[in-house]
């Protein structure tokens, strides 16, 4: 079954559909510098307009890439805190557009 909104895939083949902050934390914690060096999160679409990735750096820590072509966003940062990475990615992904997801609309006039 396909994820409702997006999926997270690691180099080792692990996959989590619609990952929570805790699931992202676990996937990033499982990264190493040999055969599981990155996690990519993106919508389950043929040509996704956004993605985020976390990769292990040789010198320690992680490189985080966030790209959303629909908003002209492309950001590359580094961090050593898995907690911060998982939280920031969760917040960033919550702001992405997903077909079929209800939008928050202000009905006060």
C-alpha positions in Angstrom: 0.0 0.0 0.0 1.3 3.4 -0.9 1.8 6.1 1.7 -1.1 8.6 2.0 1.3 11.6 1.7 5.0 10.7 1.6 7.5 8.1 2.4 11.0 7.9 4.0 13.5 5.5 2.4 17.0 4.7 3.7 19.9 3.5 1.7 19.7 0.1 3.4 16.1 -0.4 2.1 14.1 0.5 5.2 10.9 2.4 4.4 8.4 4.2 6.6 5.1 5.6 5.1 4.1 9.0 6.4 6.8 9.0 9.1 6.3 10.7 12.4 9.0 12.8 14.1 9.9 9.7 16.1 10.2 7.5 13.0 12.5 10.0 11.4 14.6 10.1 14.5 14.9 6.3 14.5 15.8 6.2 10.8 18.4 9.0 11.1 19.8 7.3 14.3 20.3 4.1 12.2 22.5 5.8 9.6 26.2 4.9 9.5 29.2 5.8 7.3 29.4 2.6 5.4 26.2 1.1 3.9 23.4 3.2 5.3 24.5 6.7 4.7 21.3 8.6 3.8 17.5 8.9 4.2 15.3 10.5 1.6 11.7 11.7 2.3 9.5 12.6 -0.6 5.9 12.2 -1.9 4.9 8.9 -3.4 4.5 10.4 -6.9 6.2 9.8 -10.2 7.8 13.3 -10.4 7.7 14.7 -6.9 8.1 18.5 -6.6 9.8 18.3 -3.2 12.1 16.1 -1.2 14.3 16.2 1.9 17.4 14.2 2.6 19.7 13.5 5.5 23.2 12.2 4.8 26.1 11.3 7.1 29.1 13.6 6.7 32.6 12.1 6.7 33.7 14.6 9.4 30.7 13.8 11.6 27.2 15.2 11.8 24.7 15.3 9.0 23.9 17.2 5.9 20.2 18.1 5.4 18.9 19.1 2.0 15.4 20.5 1.5 14.1 21.2 -2.0 10.7 22.3 -3.1 10.6 23.3 -6.8 7.0 24.6 -6.5 8.2 27.2 -4.0 11.7 27.8 -5.4 13.2 26.5 -2.2 16.6 24.8 -2.0 18.4 24.8 1.4 21.4 22.8 2.5 22.4 22.8 6.2 24.4 20.7 8.6 23.6 19.6 12.1 24.8 17.2 14.7 21.5 16.9 16.6 19.2 14.1 15.4 16.4 15.6 17.6 16.7 18.9 15.8 16.8 17.4 12.4 13.8 15.2 12.9 11.8 18.0 14.4 12.7 20.5 11.7 12.0 18.1 8.9 8.6 17.2 10.4 7.7 20.9 10.6 9.0 21.5 7.0 7.1 18.6 5.6 3.8 19.6 7.3 4.0 22.8 5.2 4.2 21.0 1.9 1.2 20.6 -0.5 -0.4 17.1 -0.8 -3.1 16.4 -3.3 -6.3 15.3 -1.5 -5.2 16.6 1.9 -7.6 19.0 3.5 -6.3 22.5 3.6 -6.6 24.8 6.6 -9.0 27.5 5.6 -10.1 30.5 7.6 -13.9 30.6 7.5 -14.2 33.7 9.7 -15.4 36.7 7.7 
